């Protein structure tokens, strides 16, 4: 399953995600902090969708109510 998620409240504008059999296969952030987001993408590759959600949901960025990792969790929750 390919997911295109428009982020809200973050520097990144979009997240492209590939999930197969409940496992994250690929994550690409459009915009945002390039190095950090590439690192997050590599860390979640091969993880179960539910585990990614559990680890990243409610992560905040500074004074914002969300973050790029939180938006990734929201995208995966929506896809479930």
Buried (B, 14 or more C-beta within 10 A) or exposed (E): EEBEBEBEEBBBEBBBBBBEEEBBBEBBBEBBBEEEBBEBBEBBBEBBBEEBBEBBBEBEBEEEEBBBBBBBBBBBEEEE
